[in-house]
Amino acid sequence: MILYYAPGGGLGHLTRARAFLHTMAFKDRAAILTPSPFAKDPRVTGGAEIIPVPKELAGDLPRYKSWLRESFARLRPDGIYLDAFPVGIMGEFCDFQFPAPVYHIARLLRWTEYAKLLTGAPPTFHTTYRVEPLVEEQERFLRNHSLEIATLDLQYPYESLGDHVEELIKDFTRTGRPLWLIVHSGPDRETEELIAYADEMRGIEEKSLPTEEGHPQIILVAPHGSEHLREGISHIDIYPASALFPFADRVITACGFNALRETEAFQARHRYIPFARRYDDQFLRARARKRDEAGERGSRGAGEP
């Protein structure tokens, strides 16, 4: 059994965990250790065994490290895979003795901020799987503490959405109106900003539309609705939301790793807002996407007469 360590209470670590387990064909012999409440949703975890982190350990580093040591000894995994944070979300893996080979799934971090957690010896990783470009300092650190660095192209699993979702898609498309999706799992203040952004875009674009048929219908795709939903904006809870992207005329998201990764094939339809995170650098990721988009436009133009 391998153990995937998915820290944080949000949805992103779990979505990436499932993609990693799918890409590596580990699904049938993996467990996910996480504090996230989204782990209770089988759509998110895909049936993987879940090892929940007790809520009372939040913020208590000594007790948390002790609980991790006891859990690893009890579970006896063949390998331990650390998502996103090479020494953990609180520095819990500084000066930590692992009972099995340890691996790392590396995404972009605000390294200057995250490096403040390096208060002891970090793990030596058997392999670091880099899933997106990293800043120079983060890359250098991982090369110094990894036996191997590998670039991994994560593949996201998409099972059948089910008959009820297919009927929803038919309802959306039979109107003939453009379909806009706002996709976000929170926090609420960010969802509200994305809703306001979509509503503003709609207001601007509707001024040039001659008929009602051209007015977009906007759907918030999220685990829960928002009290700030505006007129003409509705809510559905579909996971994975990316399965709806081929049917959408526009997709509006934040700039988390999964959101940018899953919209790569839909860049012309994608609009996004980066949000501040303690360790995740959504602004740098957004700038990289803009460079990609500019390069795409340039390559198309180069072939034109």
C-alpha positions in Angstrom: 0.0 0.0 0.0 1.2 3.5 -0.8 0.2 6.5 1.3 -0.6 9.9 -0.3 -0.3 12.8 2.1 -2.8 15.5 1.0 -2.6 18.4 3.6 -5.0 21.3 3.8 -8.7 21.5 4.1 -9.6 22.4 0.5 -10.4 20.4 -2.6 -7.2 21.0 -4.6 -4.9 18.6 -2.8 -7.5 15.8 -3.2 -8.2 16.5 -6.8 -4.4 16.3 -7.5 -4.1 13.2 -5.3 -6.7 11.4 -7.4 -5.1 12.5 -10.7 -1.7 11.3 -9.4 -3.0 7.9 -8.3 -4.8 7.6 -11.7 -1.7 8.6 -13.7 0.6 6.2 -11.8 -2.0 3.4 -11.7 -1.9 3.3 -7.9 -5.6 3.7 -7.3 -6.3 0.1 -6.1 -3.5 0.1 -3.6 -3.5 3.6 -2.2 -4.7 5.4 0.9 -5.0 9.2 1.2 -4.2 10.8 4.5 -5.9 14.2 4.7 -7.8 16.6 7.0 -10.1 17.8 4.2 -13.9 17.5 4.7 -14.2 16.9 0.9 -12.6 13.5 1.5 -16.1 12.3 2.6 -17.3 12.7 -1.0 -16.7 9.5 -3.0 -16.8 11.5 -6.2 -13.7 13.3 -5.1 -11.7 10.4 -3.7 -12.8 7.8 -6.2 -13.2 5.1 -3.6 -9.6 5.4 -2.2 -9.2 4.5 1.5 -9.2 7.7 3.6 -7.1 8.2 6.7 -8.6 11.3 8.4 -6.5 13.7 10.4 -8.1 14.5 13.8 -9.4 18.1 13.9 -7.9 18.6 17.4 -4.4 18.3 16.0 -4.7 21.5 13.9 -2.0 23.9 14.7 -0.4 21.7 17.4 2.9 20.7 15.7 4.4 18.4 18.4 1.2 16.4 18.8 0.7 16.3 15.0 4.2 15.0 14.4 3.7 12.3 17.1 0.4 11.3 15.5 2.0 11.1 12.1 4.8 8.8 13.4 2.3 6.5 15.0 0.1 6.4 11.9 3.0 5.6 9.6 4.2 2.9 11.9 0.6 1.4 12.1 -0.1 1.6 8.4 3.3 0.4 7.2 3.1 1.8 3.7 5.5 0.8 1.0 6.0 4.5 0.0 4.8 7.9 1.3 4.0 10.6 -1.2 3.9 14.2 0.0 1.7 16.6 -2.0 2.8 20.1 -2.7 4.8 20.9 0.5 8.2 19.1 0.8 8.3 19.5 4.6 4.6 19.6 5.2 2.1 22.3 5.7 3.5 23.3 9.1 7.1 22.0 8.8 6.1 18.7 10.3 8.6 16.8 8.2 11.7 18.6 9.3 13.9 16.2 11.3 11.3 13.5 10.6 12.2 9.8 10.4 10.2 8.1 7.7 9.6 4.3 7.9 9.4 3.9 4.0 10.8 5.7 0.9 9.4 9.2 0.6 8.4 10.9 -2.7 7.2 14.4 -3.5 4.7 15.9 -5.9 6.0 19.4 -6.6 3.8 22.3 -7.7 4.7 25.9 -7.7 5.1 27.6 -4.3 5.8 31.1 -3.1 9.2 29.8 -2.1 10.4 32.8 -0.1 7.4 32.4 2.2 7.4 28.6 2.3 11.1 28.4 3.1 10.4 29.9 6.5 9.2 26.4 7.5 12.7 24.9 6.9 13.7 24.8 10.6 15.4 21.4 10.5 16.6 18.7 8.1 14.2 18.1 5.2 13.5 14.6 3.8 15.5 13.1 1.0 13.1 12.2 -1.7 13.5 9.0 -3.7 11.8 10.8 -6.6 10.3 14.3 -6.9 7.5 14.5 -9.5 7.4 18.0 -10.9 3.9 18.7 -12.2 4.4 22.3 -13.3 7.4 24.7 -13.7 8.9 25.9 -10.4 10.7 29.0 -9.3 14.5 28.7 -9.4 15.0 28.6 -5.6 12.4 25.8 -5.2 13.9 23.8 -8.1 17.4 24.1 -6.6 16.1 23.0 -3.1 14.4 19.9 -4.6 17.5 19.0 -6.7 19.6 19.1 -3.5 17.2 16.8 -1.7 16.0 14.4 -4.3 17.7 11.3 -5.8 15.7 11.9 -9.0 13.6 14.7 -10.5 10.9 13.6 -13.0 8.4 15.8 -14.9 5.0 14.3 -14.7 2.0 15.1 -16.9 -1.0 14.5 -14.7 -4.0 12.9 -16.3 -7.4 13.5 -14.6 -9.9 10.6 -14.5 -13.3 11.2 -15.9 -15.9 8.5 -15.2 -19.4 8.7 -16.6 -21.2 11.7 -15.3 -24.5 9.7 -15.0 -27.8 10.1 -16.7 -29.0 13.0 -14.5 -25.9 15.1 -15.4 -26.4 14.3 -19.1 -29.9 15.6 -18.8 -28.7 18.8 -17.2 -26.3 19.3 -20.1 -29.2 18.8 -22.5 -31.2 21.4 -20.6 -28.3 23.9 -20.8 -27.7 23.4 -24.5 -31.3 23.2 -25.8 -31.9 26.9 -25.0 -29.4 27.9 -27.6 -28.0 30.5 -25.3 -24.2 30.6 -24.5 -23.3 28.6 -21.4 -20.8 30.2 -18.9 -19.5 28.2 -16.0 -18.0 29.7 -12.8 -16.0 26.9 -11.1 -14.7 27.3 -7.6 -14.8 25.4 -4.3 -14.2 28.4 -2.1 -13.6 30.3 0.1 -16.9 32.2 -0.2 -15.4 35.7 -0.7 -13.5 34.4 -3.7 -16.6 32.8 -5.2 -18.4 36.1 -4.7 -15.6 37.9 -6.6 -15.8 35.4 -9.5 -19.6 35.8 -9.6 -19.2 39.6 -9.7 -16.6 39.3 -12.5 -18.9 37.1 -14.6 -21.9 39.3 -14.0 -19.9 42.4 -15.1 -18.6 40.6 -18.3 -22.2 39.6 -19.1 -23.5 43.2 -18.6 -20.8 44.6 -20.9 -21.3 42.0 -23.6 -25.1 42.0 -23.5 -25.1 45.6 -24.7 -24.0 44.4 -28.2 -26.4 41.4 -28.4 -29.4 41.9 -30.6 -31.6 39.1 -29.2 -32.4 37.3 -25.9 -31.1 34.1 -27.4 -27.5 35.5 -27.3 -27.6 36.3 -23.6 -25.4 33.9 -21.6 -26.7 31.6 -18.9 -24.3 31.5 -16.0 -23.9 28.5 -13.8 -21.9 28.3 -10.5 -20.4 24.8 -10.3 -19.3 24.4 -6.7 -19.8 22.1 -3.7 -22.2 24.6 -2.2 -24.1 27.7 -3.5 -23.5 31.3 -2.5 -25.9 33.7 -0.9 -24.5 36.3 -3.3 -25.8 34.6 -6.5 -27.2 37.2 -8.7 -30.2 37.3 -11.0 -29.8 34.9 -13.9 -27.0 32.9 -12.1 -27.8 29.4 -10.8 -25.9 26.7 -8.9 -25.1 23.0 -9.4 -22.9 20.6 -7.6 -21.1 18.5 -10.2 -17.7 16.8 -9.7 -15.5 16.9 -11.7 -16.7 20.2 -13.1 -14.1 19.9 -15.9 -16.3 17.2 -17.5 -18.7 20.1 -18.4 -16.0 22.2 -20.0 -16.5 20.8 -23.6 -20.1 22.1 -23.4 -19.3 25.6 -22.1 -18.7 28.7 -24.1 -16.8 30.3 -21.2 -15.2 28.9 -18.1 -14.3 31.3 -15.2 -12.0 30.1 -12.4 -9.3 31.1 -10.0 -5.7 30.2 -10.8 -5.1 27.2 -8.7 -3.0 24.4 -10.1 -5.9 22.1 -11.0 -8.0 24.9 -12.5 -5.2 25.9 -14.9 -4.2 22.4 -15.7 -7.8 21.2 -16.5 -8.5 24.3 -18.7 -5.4 23.9 -20.9 -7.5 22.5 -23.8 -10.0 25.4 -23.4 -7.8 28.4 -23.1 -9.7 30.5 -25.7 -12.9 30.0 -23.5 -11.1 30.5 -20.2 -11.2 33.6 -18.0 -9.5 33.7 -14.6 -8.6 35.7 -11.5 -5.6 34.9 -9.3 -6.1 35.0 -5.6 -3.6 35.5 -2.8 -2.5 32.3 -1.0 0.0 31.9 1.8 2.1 29.4 -0.2 0.5 28.9 -3.6 1.6 31.5 -6.2 -1.5 32.0 -8.3 -0.3 35.3 -9.7 2.9 33.7 -11.1 0.8 30.9 -12.5 -1.6 33.4 -14.2 1.4 35.2 -15.8 2.7 32.0 -17.2 -0.8 31.2 -18.7 -0.9 34.7 -20.3 2.6 34.1 -21.8 1.3 30.8 -23.2 -1.8 32.5 -24.7 0.3 35.3 -26.2 2.6 32.6 -27.8 -0.4 30.8 -29.1 -1.8 34.0 -30.7 1.7 34.7 -32.2 2.1 31.3 -33.7 -1.3 31.5 -35.4 -0.5 35.0 -36.7 2.9 33.8 -38.0 1.2 31.5 -40.5 -1.3 34.0 -41.8 -0.6 35.8 -45.1 
